[in-house]
Amino acid sequence: MTNWQSFSELSTDIVVFDRLIHALLGLYGWEILLSLDFDWAVISGKRKFRWPLIFYFAGRYLLLFAMIGILISLDTPKIINCQALYVFNQLAGDAALGLASINLSLRTIAIWSQNKWIVGIIVLLILGHWSLILQGVLLKVIWVQGVGCTIIKSNTTILAATFIYSMSFDLVVLCLTAYKLAWTRRVSGTCGIHSKLVRMVFSDGLVYFILAFLANLLATIFMILNLNAVMSVVFNVPAAIASTIMASRVVRRLYNFNLAIPEV
């Protein structure tokens, strides 16, 4: 039986974590490059800027900076303040997770025509989510010569609660979206371009939820198992990347749709 707390196992897990992060940065970097034309069009004024895009840009680039920070912590040959760097990495990564949920919820608010009860429910859910995200430092990291920054302790209780809350939040938003779209179509009998929009909004939301749910579930399982300090957080980054990529694509697809998007 594997001794997950042994030094040899920890060393192996650190190597696996290192290679995983390098691969994920390549994946996320490729995603950024593929959609850079959209970002530049908005920044340069070629496309109209809408204030909800603030959350879109913040989520995408906070996660990118967090990924770069993790790589610096793993690859730098010089002694650095690992704890300070990981505080930033953790907060930026968790914030990207929270912003992904906000991007999805803003679309739901628009679909409900800014119904005050729906807005109130979603705002309360967002505040609850961010109260977990901003809990503070949940990782203890030290410098190990020849290895780099190494995680030696993680607060898996709060981390698991944050990911479980994210899954629940996304489920509530998906259900609210599905109910409104189904009810609107049943009452008005809409068809044509509006019906196409309804199908796109629902299918995008469903795909986002399934992929984000599976990624968050995997991360949560390993946090609950708490095999060791590294394995407890090894799938946190893939979960954040999956959520951010899907949420960003949902925002862009809706923006590019040839129909006026309700302002929120």
C-alpha positions in Angstrom: 0.0 0.0 0.0 1.3 3.4 -1.0 2.6 5.6 1.9 1.4 9.0 0.6 3.2 10.8 3.4 6.7 9.4 2.7 9.4 11.6 1.4 9.9 9.6 -1.8 6.2 9.8 -2.6 6.1 13.5 -1.9 9.1 14.0 -4.2 7.3 12.0 -7.0 4.1 14.0 -6.5 6.0 17.3 -6.7 7.5 16.2 -10.1 4.1 15.2 -11.4 2.6 18.5 -10.2 5.4 20.4 -11.9 4.9 18.7 -15.3 1.1 19.0 -15.0 1.4 22.8 -14.4 3.7 23.2 -17.5 1.2 21.3 -19.6 -1.8 23.2 -18.3 0.0 26.6 -19.0 0.5 25.5 -22.6 -3.1 24.6 -22.9 -4.4 27.8 -21.3 -1.9 29.9 -23.3 -3.2 28.4 -26.5 -6.7 29.2 -25.5 -5.7 32.8 -24.8 -4.0 33.1 -28.2 -7.0 31.6 -30.0 -9.3 34.3 -28.5 -6.9 37.2 -28.4 -8.5 38.8 -31.4 -11.8 39.2 -29.5 -10.0 40.7 -26.5 -8.0 43.2 -28.6 -11.1 44.2 -30.6 -12.8 45.2 -27.3 -9.8 46.9 -25.8 -9.1 48.8 -29.0 -12.7 50.0 -29.3 -13.5 48.0 -32.5 -16.2 46.2 -30.5 -18.5 47.8 -28.0 -17.4 47.4 -24.4 -20.1 46.3 -22.0 -19.4 46.5 -18.3 -20.0 42.7 -17.6 -16.9 42.2 -19.7 -14.9 43.4 -16.7 -15.5 40.1 -15.1 -14.6 38.3 -18.3 -11.2 40.0 -18.6 -10.5 39.8 -14.9 -11.1 36.1 -14.7 -9.0 35.2 -17.8 -6.0 37.2 -16.9 -6.0 36.7 -13.2 -5.8 33.0 -13.9 -3.0 33.5 -16.4 -1.0 35.5 -13.9 -1.6 32.8 -11.3 -0.3 30.2 -13.7 2.8 32.2 -14.4 3.3 32.7 -10.6 3.1 28.9 -10.0 5.7 28.3 -12.8 8.0 30.9 -11.2 7.7 29.1 -7.9 8.6 25.7 -9.5 11.3 26.8 -11.9 13.3 29.6 -10.3 16.8 28.5 -9.2 17.0 31.4 -6.7 15.6 31.5 -3.2 12.4 33.5 -3.2 9.6 34.2 -0.7 7.5 31.2 -1.6 4.7 32.0 0.9 4.0 35.4 -0.5 4.0 34.1 -4.0 1.6 31.4 -3.2 -0.7 33.8 -1.4 -1.0 35.7 -4.7 -1.3 32.4 -6.7 -4.1 31.1 -4.4 -6.1 34.3 -4.3 -5.8 34.9 -8.1 -6.7 31.3 -8.9 -9.7 31.2 -6.5 -10.8 34.6 -7.8 -10.8 33.2 -11.4 -13.1 30.4 -10.2 -15.4 32.9 -8.6 -15.4 35.2 -11.7 -16.3 32.2 -13.9 -19.5 31.7 -11.8 -20.2 35.5 -12.0 -19.9 35.4 -15.8 -22.5 32.6 -16.0 -24.8 34.3 -13.4 -24.8 37.7 -15.2 -26.3 36.0 -18.3 -29.0 34.5 -16.1 -29.9 38.0 -14.7 -30.2 39.3 -18.2 -32.5 36.4 -19.2 -34.7 37.1 -16.3 -34.8 40.8 -17.3 -33.2 41.9 -14.0 -36.0 40.5 -11.9 -35.3 41.8 -8.4 -35.8 38.5 -6.7 -33.5 36.7 -9.0 -30.9 39.5 -8.7 -31.2 39.3 -4.9 -30.7 35.5 -4.9 -27.7 35.6 -7.2 -26.1 38.5 -5.3 -26.4 36.6 -2.0 -24.9 33.5 -3.7 -22.0 35.6 -5.0 -21.3 37.1 -1.6 -21.3 33.7 0.0 -19.0 32.4 -2.7 -16.5 35.2 -2.2 -16.7 34.9 1.6 -15.1 31.5 1.1 -12.6 32.6 -1.6 -11.3 35.4 0.6 -10.8 33.3 3.7 -7.1 33.9 3.7 -4.0 31.9 3.3 -4.9 28.2 3.0 -1.5 26.9 2.0 1.9 26.7 3.7 4.8 26.8 1.4 8.6 26.6 2.0 11.7 26.8 -0.2 13.4 23.4 -0.8 16.9 23.6 -2.3 17.0 21.8 -5.7 13.2 21.5 -5.8 11.8 25.0 -5.5 8.7 26.1 -3.6 7.0 23.1 -2.0 3.6 22.9 -0.4 3.9 21.3 3.1 0.4 22.1 4.4 -3.0 22.9 3.0 -6.4 23.7 4.6 -8.4 21.2 2.7 -11.7 21.9 4.6 -12.1 25.5 3.3 -10.7 24.6 -0.1 -13.2 21.7 -0.5 -16.1 24.0 0.8 -15.2 26.6 -1.9 -15.3 24.0 -4.7 -18.5 22.4 -3.4 -20.1 25.9 -3.2 -18.9 26.6 -6.8 -20.7 23.4 -8.0 -23.9 24.3 -6.1 -23.8 27.9 -7.3 -23.4 26.8 -11.0 -26.3 24.3 -10.6 -28.7 26.9 -9.2 -27.8 29.3 -12.1 -28.3 26.5 -14.7 -31.7 25.6 -13.2 -32.8 29.3 -13.2 -31.7 29.7 -16.8 -33.3 26.4 -17.9 -36.6 27.3 -16.2 -36.9 30.8 -17.6 -36.0 29.7 -21.2 -38.4 26.8 -21.1 -41.2 28.9 -19.7 -40.7 31.7 -22.1 -40.7 29.4 -25.1 -43.8 27.6 -23.8 -45.8 30.8 -23.2 -44.7 32.8 -26.3 -44.1 30.0 -28.7 -41.0 31.8 -30.1 -39.2 30.4 -33.1 -36.6 31.5 -35.6 -33.6 33.5 -34.5 -34.9 33.8 -30.9 -35.4 30.1 -30.6 -31.8 29.6 -31.9 -30.6 32.0 -29.2 -32.5 30.0 -26.5 -31.0 26.7 -27.7 -27.5 28.3 -27.7 -27.8 29.8 -24.3 -29.1 26.6 -22.7 -26.7 24.3 -24.5 -23.7 26.5 -23.6 -24.8 26.7 -20.0 -25.3 22.9 -19.9 -21.9 22.1 -21.4 -20.2 24.7 -19.0 -21.9 23.1 -16.0 -21.1 19.5 -16.9 -17.4 20.2 -17.6 -16.9 22.6 -14.6 -18.8 20.2 -12.3 -16.6 17.2 -13.3 -13.4 19.2 -12.9 -14.5 20.7 -9.5 -15.7 17.3 -8.3 -12.3 15.7 -9.1 -10.6 18.5 -7.2 -12.9 18.2 -4.3 -12.5 14.4 -4.0 -8.7 14.7 -3.7 -9.1 17.5 -1.2 -11.4 15.4 1.0 -9.1 12.3 0.6 -6.2 14.6 1.8 -3.5 12.1 0.8 -0.7 14.6 1.3 -0.2 18.3 0.9 0.6 18.1 -2.8 -2.1 15.6 -3.9 -4.7 17.6 -2.0 -4.4 20.5 -4.4 -3.1 18.9 -7.5 -6.4 19.2 -9.4 -7.3 22.7 -8.3 -5.6 24.3 -11.2 -7.2 22.0 -13.8 -10.6 22.8 -12.2 -10.0 26.6 -12.4 -8.8 26.4 -16.0 -11.8 24.3 -17.1 -14.3 26.7 -15.4 -12.5 29.8 -16.8 -12.2 28.5 -20.4 -15.8 27.4 -20.5 -17.2 30.6 -18.9 -15.1 32.8 -21.3 -16.3 30.9 -24.3 -19.9 31.3 -23.2 -19.4 35.1 -22.9 -17.8 35.3 -26.3 -20.4 33.2 -28.1 -23.3 35.2 -26.6 -21.5 38.5 -27.5 -21.0 37.4 -31.1 -24.5 36.3 -31.6 -26.4 38.4 -34.2 -29.0 39.6 -31.7 -28.9 42.5 -29.3 -27.8 41.2 -25.9 -29.8 42.6 -22.9 -27.8 45.0 -20.8 -27.4 44.1 -17.2 
